[in-house]
């Protein structure tokens, strides 16, 4: 998931008292994070009780045509989705919340991002929706041009160039779940008919166009944000003795998403039997994701949240050795990012590993 810190949360206190669902959602999410950070089980238990109250209040708001499309209702839904990532009641609960967020976003329309709060929340929500599409094997509706961040709010002249590049890549990023879905379909169908050949050419052409966009974007981004440096691993890792060190966790998140996007693109070309062999490049980008994990894992409680999209991509297309390596990291993240622990027992379907 390409995510910068949820800046919209800085302004959420302005709306305290205006929406019961949002009030309870804020209490639920914040007390859970505080409880986990301080190992305070009382706070964690309190957060769960508030979560139940928030769900009831949210349902009431959604049943009201006026309240359903309010920014505060969308904010409450988003916070409850985030809560389900850190303290899931079921393995797929966050997916249901993310689906609900998508329906609210569509209902509100692309122009409901005029305020700073709404736009920053929209950028946060994009990451959740792209992840939900990838995890459920579908295209993401945000890849449509009308959902481009620059189309939802015309404020480009007041933004730093790096922010504009992040927003631009967010739109590129939205195309990856659909491309991964098409690559899986090509792999399953094989080369059995002329129809498949036509579909294959269509997918390849679309992927090559996206690849060109990514290449152009990366050159511009690297001029503003230099790539990471290689440093020795602090974990004495046999598979990756050298890892990446980034300028900060925001830069790490963006580069990691860039690496994963390239993995999706090159895997799609491989699945489509493209005439040029990109196997070496594919493995290189997979390694880039893996070499980023140690740094990102040390950036705080939200670290696994930033790694969700890249790790899922590698789990889908990486070698058996890389998948086992990532699984070991997932097990380390379980304590804080508990959605990774859901259905880990033998014989159960796991949304990360299957």
C-alpha positions as CSV (number, residue, x, y, z in Angstrom):
1,X,0.0,0.0,0.0
2,X,1.4,3.4,-0.9
3,X,0.6,5.4,2.2
4,X,1.9,8.5,3.7
5,X,0.9,9.1,7.4
6,X,-2.8,9.8,7.7
7,X,-2.6,13.6,7.8
8,X,-6.3,13.9,7.8
9,X,-6.3,12.6,11.4
10,X,-4.6,15.8,12.5
11,X,-7.8,17.7,11.8
12,X,-10.3,15.1,12.9
13,X,-10.6,16.7,16.3
14,X,-12.4,19.6,14.6
15,X,-15.4,17.3,14.1
16,X,-15.6,15.8,17.6
17,X,-19.1,16.1,18.9
18,X,-20.6,16.4,15.4
19,X,-21.1,12.7,14.6
20,X,-21.6,9.9,17.3
21,X,-20.2,7.3,14.9
22,X,-17.0,9.3,14.4
23,X,-16.7,10.1,18.1
24,X,-16.8,6.4,19.0
25,X,-14.5,5.4,16.1
26,X,-11.9,7.9,17.3
27,X,-12.1,6.6,20.8
28,X,-11.9,3.0,19.6
29,X,-8.9,3.4,17.2
30,X,-6.9,5.8,19.4
31,X,-7.3,3.8,22.6
32,X,-6.3,0.6,20.8
33,X,-3.1,2.1,19.4
34,X,-2.3,3.7,22.8
35,X,-3.1,0.4,24.6
36,X,-0.9,-1.6,22.3
37,X,2.0,0.9,22.4
38,X,2.0,1.0,26.2
39,X,1.1,-2.7,26.7
40,X,-2.1,-1.6,28.5
41,X,-4.7,-4.3,28.3
42,X,-7.3,-2.2,30.0
43,X,-7.1,0.4,27.2
44,X,-7.2,-2.4,24.5
45,X,-10.4,-3.9,26.1
46,X,-11.9,-0.4,26.3
47,X,-11.2,0.2,22.6
48,X,-13.2,-3.0,21.7
49,X,-16.3,-1.9,23.7
50,X,-16.1,1.5,21.9
51,X,-15.8,-0.3,18.6
52,X,-19.1,-2.0,19.1
53,X,-20.8,1.3,19.9
54,X,-19.2,2.9,16.9
55,X,-20.6,0.1,14.6
56,X,-24.1,0.7,15.9
57,X,-23.8,4.5,15.5
58,X,-22.4,4.1,12.0
59,X,-25.2,1.8,10.9
60,X,-27.7,4.5,12.1
61,X,-25.9,7.2,10.2
62,X,-25.8,5.0,7.0
63,X,-29.5,4.5,7.2
64,X,-30.0,8.3,7.2
65,X,-29.8,9.6,3.5
66,X,-28.4,13.0,4.8
67,X,-25.9,11.6,7.2
68,X,-24.7,8.8,4.9
69,X,-22.7,11.0,2.6
70,X,-21.2,13.3,5.2
71,X,-17.4,13.6,5.5
72,X,-17.7,12.6,9.2
73,X,-19.5,9.3,8.3
74,X,-16.8,8.4,5.8
75,X,-14.1,9.3,8.4
76,X,-15.8,7.0,10.9
77,X,-16.0,4.1,8.3
78,X,-12.3,4.6,7.5
79,X,-11.2,4.6,11.1
80,X,-13.2,1.4,11.8
81,X,-11.5,-0.2,8.8
82,X,-8.1,0.7,10.2
83,X,-9.2,-0.7,13.6
84,X,-10.0,-4.0,11.9
85,X,-6.5,-4.2,10.5
86,X,-5.0,-3.8,13.9
87,X,-7.6,-5.7,16.0
88,X,-9.7,-7.8,13.6
89,X,-12.9,-9.3,14.8
90,X,-12.8,-11.6,11.7
91,X,-10.1,-12.2,9.0
92,X,-12.2,-10.5,6.3
93,X,-13.8,-7.7,8.4
94,X,-11.5,-5.1,7.1
95,X,-12.4,-6.1,3.6
96,X,-16.1,-5.5,4.3
97,X,-15.3,-2.1,5.8
98,X,-13.2,-1.3,2.8
99,X,-16.0,-2.3,0.4
100,X,-18.3,0.0,2.4
101,X,-15.8,2.8,2.0
102,X,-15.8,2.3,-1.7
103,X,-19.5,2.4,-1.9
104,X,-19.5,5.7,0.1
105,X,-16.8,7.2,-2.1
106,X,-18.8,6.4,-5.3
107,X,-22.0,7.8,-3.7
108,X,-20.2,11.0,-2.7
109,X,-18.6,11.3,-6.2
110,X,-15.1,12.5,-7.2
111,X,-15.8,16.1,-6.5
112,X,-16.4,15.7,-2.8
113,X,-12.7,16.5,-2.0
114,X,-12.7,20.2,-2.0
115,X,-11.6,20.8,1.7
116,X,-8.2,19.9,2.9
117,X,-9.7,17.4,5.3
118,X,-11.7,15.6,2.6
119,X,-8.8,15.5,0.1
120,X,-6.3,14.1,2.6
121,X,-8.9,11.5,3.7
122,X,-9.5,10.6,0.1
123,X,-5.8,10.0,-0.4
124,X,-5.7,7.8,2.7
125,X,-8.8,5.9,1.5
126,X,-7.2,5.2,-1.9
127,X,-4.6,3.0,-0.3
128,X,-7.2,1.0,1.5
129,X,-9.4,0.5,-1.6
130,X,-6.4,-0.5,-3.8
131,X,-5.4,-3.0,-1.2
132,X,-8.9,-4.3,-1.0
133,X,-9.1,-4.8,-4.8
134,X,-5.7,-6.6,-4.8
135,X,-6.7,-8.9,-1.9
136,X,-10.1,-9.8,-3.5
137,X,-8.8,-10.3,-7.1
138,X,-10.6,-7.4,-8.8
139,X,-9.9,-4.2,-10.6
140,X,-10.0,-1.0,-8.6
141,X,-12.5,1.6,-9.7
142,X,-10.1,4.4,-8.8
143,X,-8.1,3.7,-11.9
144,X,-10.7,5.6,-13.9
145,X,-9.5,9.0,-14.9
146,X,-12.3,10.8,-13.1
147,X,-10.8,9.5,-9.8
148,X,-7.3,10.9,-10.5
149,X,-6.3,13.0,-7.4
150,X,-5.7,16.0,-9.7
151,X,-9.2,15.6,-11.1
152,X,-10.9,15.6,-7.7
153,X,-9.3,18.8,-6.5
154,X,-7.6,21.5,-8.6
155,X,-5.0,22.8,-6.2
156,X,-1.8,21.8,-8.0
157,X,-0.2,25.2,-7.9
158,X,-0.1,25.3,-4.1
159,X,1.6,21.9,-3.7
160,X,5.2,20.9,-3.4
161,X,6.4,18.9,-6.5
162,X,7.0,15.8,-4.3
163,X,3.4,15.9,-3.2
164,X,2.2,16.2,-6.8
165,X,4.4,13.2,-7.8
166,X,2.9,11.1,-4.9
167,X,-0.6,11.9,-6.1
168,X,0.4,11.0,-9.6
169,X,1.8,7.7,-8.6
170,X,-1.3,7.0,-6.5
171,X,-3.3,7.0,-9.8
172,X,-0.7,4.7,-11.5
173,X,-0.9,2.5,-8.4
174,X,-4.7,2.1,-8.7
175,X,-4.2,0.2,-12.0
176,X,-2.2,-2.6,-10.4
177,X,-5.0,-4.8,-8.9
178,X,-6.7,-5.0,-12.3
179,X,-3.4,-5.9,-14.1
180,X,-2.7,-8.6,-11.5
181,X,-6.2,-10.0,-12.0
182,X,-5.7,-10.1,-15.8
183,X,-2.3,-11.7,-15.4
184,X,-3.8,-14.4,-13.2
185,X,-6.5,-15.0,-15.9
186,X,-3.9,-15.3,-18.7
187,X,-1.9,-17.7,-16.6
188,X,-4.9,-19.9,-16.0
189,X,-6.2,-19.9,-19.6
190,X,-2.9,-20.5,-21.4
191,X,-2.6,-20.2,-25.2
192,X,-5.7,-22.1,-26.2
193,X,-7.5,-19.9,-28.7
194,X,-7.4,-16.9,-31.0
195,X,-9.6,-15.1,-28.5
196,X,-7.0,-15.6,-25.8
197,X,-4.4,-14.3,-28.1
198,X,-6.4,-11.1,-28.6
199,X,-7.0,-10.7,-24.9
200,X,-3.3,-11.3,-24.3
201,X,-2.3,-8.6,-26.7
202,X,-4.7,-6.2,-25.2
203,X,-3.3,-6.8,-21.7
204,X,0.3,-6.6,-22.8
205,X,-0.4,-3.3,-24.6
206,X,-2.0,-1.8,-21.5
207,X,0.8,-3.1,-19.3
208,X,3.5,-1.7,-21.5
209,X,1.8,1.7,-21.5
210,X,1.7,1.6,-17.7
211,X,5.3,0.6,-17.6
212,X,6.3,3.6,-19.6
213,X,4.4,5.8,-17.2
214,X,6.2,4.3,-14.2
215,X,9.6,4.7,-15.8
216,X,8.9,8.4,-16.6
217,X,7.6,9.0,-13.1
218,X,10.5,7.2,-11.4
219,X,13.1,9.5,-13.1
220,X,11.3,12.6,-11.9
221,X,10.8,11.2,-8.4
222,X,14.5,10.1,-7.9
223,X,15.5,13.7,-8.7
224,X,13.6,14.8,-5.6
225,X,13.9,11.8,-3.4
226,X,17.2,9.8,-3.8
227,X,16.9,6.0,-3.8
228,X,17.9,4.1,-0.6
229,X,21.4,3.2,0.3
230,X,22.7,-0.3,1.0
231,X,23.6,-1.1,4.6
232,X,24.4,-4.3,6.4
233,X,21.4,-6.1,7.9
234,X,21.0,-5.8,11.7
235,X,19.4,-9.2,11.8
236,X,22.2,-11.2,10.3
237,X,19.8,-12.3,7.6
238,X,21.2,-15.1,5.4
239,X,19.0,-14.3,2.4
240,X,19.5,-10.6,2.5
241,X,22.7,-9.7,4.4
242,X,22.5,-6.2,2.8
243,X,19.3,-4.2,3.2
244,X,18.0,-0.7,2.3
245,X,18.1,2.5,4.5
246,X,15.7,5.3,3.4
247,X,15.6,9.0,4.2
248,X,12.4,8.4,6.2
249,X,9.4,6.1,6.4
250,X,7.3,8.1,3.9
251,X,10.0,7.8,1.3
252,X,10.3,4.1,2.1
253,X,6.6,3.6,1.7
254,X,6.6,5.2,-1.8
255,X,9.6,3.4,-3.0
256,X,8.3,0.1,-1.8
257,X,5.1,0.7,-3.6
258,X,7.1,1.6,-6.7
259,X,9.0,-1.7,-6.5
260,X,5.8,-3.7,-6.0
261,X,4.1,-2.0,-9.0
262,X,7.0,-3.0,-11.1
263,X,6.7,-6.6,-9.9
264,X,3.0,-6.6,-11.0
265,X,3.9,-5.1,-14.4
266,X,6.7,-7.6,-15.1
267,X,4.7,-10.5,-13.8
268,X,1.8,-9.6,-16.2
269,X,4.2,-9.5,-19.1
270,X,5.6,-12.9,-18.1
271,X,2.0,-14.3,-17.8
272,X,1.2,-12.9,-21.3
273,X,4.3,-14.5,-22.8
274,X,5.7,-11.2,-23.9
275,X,8.6,-11.6,-26.3
276,X,11.2,-10.0,-24.1
277,X,12.3,-11.8,-21.0
278,X,12.2,-9.6,-17.9
279,X,12.8,-12.4,-15.4
280,X,16.0,-10.9,-14.0
281,X,14.3,-7.5,-13.5
282,X,11.3,-9.1,-11.9
283,X,13.5,-10.9,-9.3
284,X,15.4,-7.7,-8.8
285,X,12.3,-5.7,-7.8
286,X,11.1,-8.6,-5.6
287,X,14.4,-8.3,-3.8
288,X,14.0,-4.6,-3.5
289,X,10.7,-5.1,-1.6
290,X,12.4,-7.7,0.7
291,X,15.4,-5.5,1.3
292,X,13.0,-2.7,2.5
293,X,11.2,-4.7,5.1
294,X,13.8,-4.4,7.9
295,X,13.9,-0.6,7.7
296,X,10.1,-0.2,7.5
297,X,9.6,-2.6,10.3
298,X,11.5,-0.3,12.6
299,X,9.4,2.8,11.9
300,X,6.7,2.2,14.5
301,X,3.4,0.5,15.1
302,X,2.1,1.4,11.6
303,X,5.0,-0.3,9.8
304,X,3.0,-3.4,8.7
305,X,0.3,-1.2,7.4
306,X,2.8,0.4,5.0
307,X,4.1,-3.0,3.9
308,X,0.7,-4.6,3.2
309,X,0.6,-4.1,-0.6
310,X,4.2,-4.9,-1.4
311,X,4.3,-8.0,0.7
312,X,1.1,-9.3,-0.7
313,X,2.4,-8.8,-4.2
314,X,5.6,-10.8,-3.5
315,X,3.6,-13.5,-1.8
316,X,1.5,-13.9,-5.0
317,X,4.4,-14.1,-7.5
318,X,7.7,-14.7,-5.6
319,X,9.7,-17.9,-5.3
320,X,9.0,-20.4,-2.6
321,X,12.1,-19.2,-0.8
322,X,11.0,-15.6,-0.8
323,X,7.5,-16.5,0.3
324,X,8.8,-18.4,3.4
325,X,11.1,-15.5,4.2
326,X,8.1,-13.1,4.1
327,X,6.0,-15.4,6.2
328,X,8.5,-15.2,8.9
329,X,8.3,-11.4,8.9
330,X,4.5,-11.6,9.0
331,X,4.7,-13.7,12.1
332,X,6.8,-11.0,13.7
333,X,4.1,-8.4,12.9
334,X,1.2,-10.3,14.3
335,X,1.4,-8.7,17.8
336,X,0.6,-5.2,16.5
337,X,-1.0,-5.9,13.1
338,X,-3.3,-8.7,14.1
339,X,-5.1,-9.1,10.8
340,X,-2.0,-11.1,9.8
341,X,-2.8,-13.7,12.5
342,X,-6.4,-14.4,11.5
343,X,-6.9,-17.9,10.3
344,X,-3.2,-18.8,10.7
345,X,-4.2,-22.2,12.1
346,X,-3.5,-25.2,10.0
347,X,-6.2,-26.0,7.4
348,X,-7.7,-22.5,7.5
349,X,-7.7,-20.1,4.6
350,X,-5.4,-17.1,5.2
351,X,-6.1,-14.0,3.3
352,X,-2.3,-13.2,3.2
353,X,-0.9,-16.6,2.4
354,X,-3.5,-18.1,0.0
